[in-house]
Amino acid sequence: DIQMTQSPSSLSASIGDRVTITCRASQTVNSYLNWYQQKPGKAPKLLIHSSSSLQSGVPSRFSGSGSGTDYTLTISSLQPDDLGTYYCQQTFNTPKTFGGGTRVEIK
Amino acid sequence: EVQLIESGGDLVQPGRSLRLSCAASGFTFDEYAMDWVRQAPGKGLEWVATISWNSGVIRHADSVKGRFTISRDNSQNSLYLEMNSLKPADTALYYCAKDSGSSGIINAYDLWGQGTVVIVSS
């Protein structure tokens, strides 16, 4: 199984800050790496698919990059609505493993 | 409206069975793979199972293999999860998720339901 390690597990940042979350796979996932945002009490929402493709309707302040085993989600300017937990997921192979999540709080 | 609505969650005793359903609407159901994903209370997301558009590819997580079975009825626009020999560790919010492709691998979940709660306890 491919293990996904996210860091940090939580962060606190101010409005307008640039925020970076990383996800490392235990073996290559060939850019089949997705990012989801989950707000408290809600279902997850797709932000980025295939490492760097912005899902339709998602604000452009979100971006993804990476290849092989290392991937990054960046929020260029943190907004109040970005509060929540962010998960990476590889879909290169089953089991389609998720990272442990990164909780983003607003200072 | 494009949506997924799960149902069937309940409080059950260990060892009992349960069948979850997911009703899809607003998109061409039989063109897409579908998955079940669960989230234990206060925990992260865990992939449970996937089924391709025509049921030709079916995969289950090792944690549920032999106990859970994913299936679909394209004529009813519905996805199912048959859960047998339930354990307390299966307690979770179960989400139905639409794959953005047909095969069940490679793609992402571009639509999620709101989930149905399964509690396994004596």
Chai-1 contact restraints between the chains, C-beta under 6 A:
chainA,res_idxA,chainB,res_idxB,connection_type,confidence,min_distance_angstrom,max_distance_angstrom,comment,restraint_id
A,Y32,B,I106,contact,1.0,0.0,6.0,A-B,restraint_1
A,N34,B,A108,contact,1.0,0.0,6.0,A-B,restraint_2
A,A43,B,W112,contact,1.0,0.0,6.0,A-B,restraint_3
A,A43,B,Q114,contact,1.0,0.0,6.0,A-B,restraint_4
A,P44,B,W112,contact,1.0,0.0,6.0,A-B,restraint_5
A,L46,B,A108,contact,1.0,0.0,6.0,A-B,restraint_6
A,L46,B,D110,contact,1.0,0.0,6.0,A-B,restraint_7
A,H49,B,A108,contact,1.0,0.0,6.0,A-B,restraint_8
A,Y87,B,L45,contact,1.0,0.0,6.0,A-B,restraint_9
A,T91,B,I106,contact,1.0,0.0,6.0,A-B,restraint_10
A,T94,B,R59,contact,1.0,0.0,6.0,A-B,restraint_11
A,P95,B,W47,contact,1.0,0.0,6.0,A-B,restraint_12
A,P95,B,A61,contact,1.0,0.0,6.0,A-B,restraint_13
A,K96,B,W47,contact,1.0,0.0,6.0,A-B,restraint_14
A,F98,B,G44,contact,1.0,0.0,6.0,A-B,restraint_15
A,F98,B,L45,contact,1.0,0.0,6.0,A-B,restraint_16
A,G100,B,G44,contact,1.0,0.0,6.0,A-B,restraint_17
A,G101,B,G44,contact,1.0,0.0,6.0,A-B,restraint_18
